[in-house]
């Protein structure tokens, strides 16, 4: 099988999406004869070429992060570039991967429904959507904290490489937790008041030299 992958993260080759796709591809390419080609949608000037690549693909995987319950603008721009392909005979089967920093997979379910509708509009066979939350910090996590996550993506890729389908049981297991139980809410309220809750975001602000402006309100009257 020849799989054409579109990475829709604005971070491109420095993204969490790329890290997870690498694990998926490792499993997928374990089957003899399978190969992958990856395109990065942050190269927006090439979207018309990427649309042609999709039209000529044997099988497609579109992957992107979820930002506050919405897909990145570059992904929507790419989808709009696919309009000439709607209902075209011979469009390839298409699957999706949505990862987010939100730990609960429930955040991604609305966009999952949209993606299923997108496949229908293209006239493509819908292969399903890989959904995983809690991924924002994987670039700085030690190996022991990502081992199980990466193995799950490799296993999904391996199964897909053999069958051309996502294993529903593996998708359900990967997506956990769908929602946290209500009784955990007080513990989360206490946690967000600690410095550990903002450690990652504070480090990002410091890295970009804007930590002192973290409470700025430029549009407030």
N, C-alpha and C positions, 0 to 999 in steps of 0.2 A: 504494500500500500504506500502511496505517496501522499503525505499529509502537508497541506499548506497552512501555516500558522500566521495569524495576525496578532501582534502584541500591541494592544491599545493603551498602554500606560504612557502618560506624558514624560515619565522618567526614562523611557526607552531601554537602553542596555544597562542602565543602573537601577532597574526596577525590581520590586518584589515579584511582579508578574513574570519577569524573565527567570528568576530563581525557581519559581514553581514550575514553569514550563520546561526548564532544563530537567527537572526530576521526571516529569511526565514523558518527555522525549526519551530519556534514558530507558524507561520501561517499554515505550513504544518501539524503539529501535532494537530491542532485544530479540525481536522476531526477525528472522532472516528475510532480507528483501525490502524491509520497511525503511522509509527515509522521510526527512522533514526539511521544509524550507520555511524560513521565518522572515516576516516583513514587519517593520516598526512604523506604526501609524503616526508617531510624532514627526515623521518626515512628511508633513502635510502636502508639500508640493508634488509628491509622487502618488497621491491617492488615486489619480486616474490610471496609473500603471498598476496599482494594487488591485483596483477593481477588475482590470483585465486578467490579472493573475488569479483572482477568485473565479472568474468565468471559465478559466482554463484548468482549474484544479480538479483533482480526483476526489479529494475530501478536504474539508476546511474546519479549522478550529480558530474561533475569535476569542481572545482573552483580554480582560481589562480589569482594573480596580474599580471599586465602588466608592465614590466620593459623596458623603452625606446623602446617601440613598439615590444617587444619580450617576450615570456613566460619564466619563470625561468627554469634553466637547469634541476632541479629535475623533473619538469613536462615532459620535453622532454625525460628524462631517463625512466620515468614511461611509457610513450607512446611507447617507443621502446620495453619495456618489454611486451607489449601487442601483439607483432607481431604474436606469435603462435595462437592468437585468431582471426586473420583476416579471414573473411568470414566463421567463424564457425557458424553452425546452432544453433540458440537459444541464441545468444548474446542479452543482455538486451537493451532496449531503453536507450539513453544517452542524457543528456542535459549539458549545460556548464554555468559557471558564470565567467566573466572577469571584474575585477575592477582595476582601476588605479588612479594615482595621477593627470594625465592629465585631465583637466576639460571637454575637448571635446571628445565625444564618437567616433568621426571619427578615432582616434588613434587605436581603437580596432577592426575596421571592417576587416582589412586584416587577423588578427588571427581568427576572427569569420568565415571567409570563409574556413580557414584551418581546423577548428574544424568540420565544416559541412562535409568536405571531409573525415576527420578522421572517422566520424560516418559511412559514406558509406564504407570505407575500412574495418571497423570492421563488416559490415553487420548489424549494429544496426540502429534502427529507430531514426532519429535525432529529438530531442524535441525542439531545439532552444538554443539560447545563451542570457543570461542576461548580459547586458553591462551597466556599470556605471563608470563614471569618477569622478574626484574630491574627492577621498576617502582617500587620504594619511593622512590627519590630524584628522580623525574622533575619534581617541583615546583620543585626548586632547580637542575636541570640547565640549562646554556645551550642555546640553540636548536640549535646545531650537533650537540649530543649526542642530541637527541630527534627531529630531522628525519626520519630514516629510520623510526623507530618510529611516529611519527604518520602518515607517508605510508602505511605498511602498514595501519594501522587504517582510514584513509580509503579505501584500495583495497578492503579487505574489505567495508566498508560500501557502497561503490559497486556492487560485484558483487552483494551481497545485495539492494540496492535494485532491481536489474535482473532478478534471477532468483529471488529469494526463497529462495536457498540460500547457505550458506557455501562458498567455493571451497576444496576440500581441499588443493590445492597451496599456496595462500596461507596456510592455517592451519599447514601443516607448516613453511613457511619462517619464519613469525612465531614459532613455538614454539622455534626453535633458540636456545641449545643444549638438546637433550633431556637429555644428561648430559655433564659434562666428562670427558675421558679421564683414566685413573688416573695417567698420568705427570705431570699438572699438580698433583697433591696436594702435593708438597714446596714448590712455589711458593706455594700458598695458605697453607700452614702458616707460611711466612716472612711473608707479607703480613699475616696476622691479628695478628702480633706488633708491627706498626707502628702509629703513631698514626693513619695514614690510614684504617685498617680500621674504626676506631670514630668517625671524625670526625662522620658524620651523626648517629649515636645520641647522642654526647656533646653535640652542638648541641641536640638535642631535650631532653635532660636539663637542660641549662642554661636553655633557654627556659622550662621548667616549674619551675625553681627546686629541682631535686632532684639536681643533679650530685654534691654532696658525699655523698649517700646511695646512690650507685650500687652500692656493695658491701654494702649493708645486707642482713641475713638475719633479718627479723622473726619468721620461724616456726622458726628454729633453736633447739634446746634449749640 
